[in-house]
Amino acid sequence: MSGTEARRAELADNLERVRERIGAACARAGRDPSEITLIAVTKFFPATDVDLLVGLGVTAIGENRDQEASAKVAELARRRDVELHFIGRLQTNKAASVVSYADVVQSVDRPKLVAALDRAAAARGVRPGVLVQVSLDGQPPSGPADRGGVDPRAAAALAEQVAGCDHLQLRGVMAVAPLGADPAPAFARLRAVANGIREAHEGATWISAGMSGDLEAAVAQGATHLRVGSAILGSRQSHR
Ligand SMILES: *Cc1c(COP(=O)(O)O)cnc(C)c1O
């Protein structure tokens, strides 16, 4: 077996296991797996893995750093058959770059960033999807440990701002479960925030929650999008 064939077999195995987990979680929750979009988080992994994953039926990938994502997209020659979701902390000065390749920006958590993305999208003539990232940490830490996200009480106002932007499409909410705590109550809080936003904006139906370690809890709490990295691609440690 060539290296590429071996890698394809490994990715196929991992994907099958993840899809089985999603299927089982859906069965327990009385949900249809077709309601759920699996986003393969390909950060730290090469464009060749993206090609293999698309060949295995993956329709969306996630990236969390602008520099890495734009280089990878250039290598992929902007494949039309895979959606790119930007899921990382985003500085306003990277907005123009991110809208040049991202179909969806999931990590939108402050008014200045909304304004910067809208201006950049207008200049580029695009209309990316946007998710409001909600902090589920209780007391959001600041500094390097801060994983971003707006306070849940401020999420509706931020969604309102996104919905008012001509060049952005409000799709819903995104969150990362708090470190070292039960994800279920956190995802339940996210679902309540999502429901509130959807009452005002009927197109805002997406809930992006759940990663390799907690996708079952996310499915149980209504997630529509799962962002799964290591369970599909393997440990990122060996690729740093
Ligand atoms: C890396 C990352 C993921 C994927 O994490 P895994 O635990 O590897 O599945 C999901 N969401 C965000 C925001 C990430 O940065």
The ligand as a MOL file (V3000), in Angstrom:
LIG
                    3D

  0  0  0     0  0            999 V3000
M  V30 BEGIN CTAB
M  V30 COUNTS 15 15 0 0 0
M  V30 BEGIN ATOM
M  V30 1 C -9.5740 22.2750 16.9480 0
M  V30 2 C -10.9940 22.6690 17.1030 0
M  V30 3 C -12.0220 21.7090 17.0280 0
M  V30 4 C -11.7610 20.2060 16.8540 0
M  V30 5 O -11.2990 19.6790 18.0550 0
M  V30 6 P -11.0900 18.0850 18.2460 0
M  V30 7 O -11.1180 17.9120 19.7130 0
M  V30 8 O -9.7880 17.7490 17.6320 0
M  V30 9 O -12.2160 17.4040 17.5820 0
M  V30 10 C -13.3190 22.1520 17.1410 0
M  V30 11 N -13.6190 23.4450 17.3280 0
M  V30 12 C -12.6740 24.4110 17.4070 0
M  V30 13 C -13.0720 25.8190 17.6180 0
M  V30 14 C -11.3290 24.0440 17.3010 0
M  V30 15 O -10.3850 24.9910 17.3840 0
M  V30 END ATOM
M  V30 BEGIN BOND
M  V30 1 1 1 2
M  V30 2 1 2 3
M  V30 3 2 2 14
M  V30 4 1 3 4
M  V30 5 2 3 10
M  V30 6 1 4 5
M  V30 7 1 5 6
M  V30 8 2 6 7
M  V30 9 1 6 8
M  V30 10 1 6 9
M  V30 11 1 10 11
M  V30 12 2 11 12
M  V30 13 1 12 13
M  V30 14 1 12 14
M  V30 15 1 14 15
M  V30 END BOND
M  V30 END CTAB
M  END
